[in-house]
Amino acid sequence: MVLPVRPQDASGVYQRQIAQAQAATANEAVRRASHGGTAGRRTDEVALSANAQSFARVMESVQQQPEVRADRVASVRARIADGTYGIDAHLIAQRLTERGFGGVQE
């Protein structure tokens, strides 16, 4: 047998559910406050592979190097100034070709 539900009854059930949910939320807030707010808190962790750690060390080392090698620049400037700096165009062309910077593109 199905009993009819009156609007007042449905409203009362709904209001009791809201009150229970609010009480549960308040209880959870009290519980968290009493445990320093850390109870149930998840933490994330990251674990890097040995290769990633090695790569990070290499990158840190590279970043610590100066962008300009002052000793090399000073040496080249001195050779240019005294006329002893020479350029071997054939050697440069050979190295460019070996490294894929010249020739026919496919």
Summary of the structure (lengths in Angstrom):
residues: 106
radius of gyration: 37.5
end to end distance: 84.2
largest distance: 112.2
contacts: 151
relative contact order: 0.04
helix: 61%
strand: 0%
